[in-house]
């Protein structure tokens, strides 16, 4: 379960959705350039978050005011821990480097949209708890339904083969468990989801 109010969760996920420019960049910009952009932004993001941890005045006046209230308890407990943002950039960087543009862009879109749906639907409507109450069946179902919708829409709009669809659906199903059991596998879902979905799409298109 999240340790921040639902209104703040909505703000967090609004920022999440604003990152949909990342799959667009992967899809429409020549290879390797998106990876360079993501790498530069990742380095800058980590630098800023370290400055926030050290309470550098110029960082507190900007980053702190804009995003401080959105940080979860584990990100403000007095130890230096990255927020979800660097992991989003890390996931985009990994996807851009590891997979073909269509697979990488779809994998990032699944992560951004499905993770948002899981949180915003699971928190108010999640009655059937799983993973020691941290997640819900309803949130997990929302993750899969929205992820499947992203894969289907992506395949249809880009005229991709059925193997893309099969791999994407299998990847979304596997990524759903990575999201639900994030605390057990010790991998931030902003990073693990695009890697899993991209890997399943790539494997399906290669071997099926």
Secondary structure, 3 states (H helix, E strand, C coil): CCCCCHHHHHHHHHHHHHCCHHHHHHHHCCCCHHHHHHHHHHHHHHHHHHHHHCCCHHHHHHHHHHHHHHCCHHHCCCCCCCCHHHHHHHHHHHHHHHCCHHHHHHHHHHHHHHHHHHHHHHHHHCCCEECCCCEEHHHHHHHHHHHHHHHHHHHHHHCCCHHHHHHHHHHHHHHHHHHHCHHHHCCCHHHHHHHHHHHHHHHHHHHC
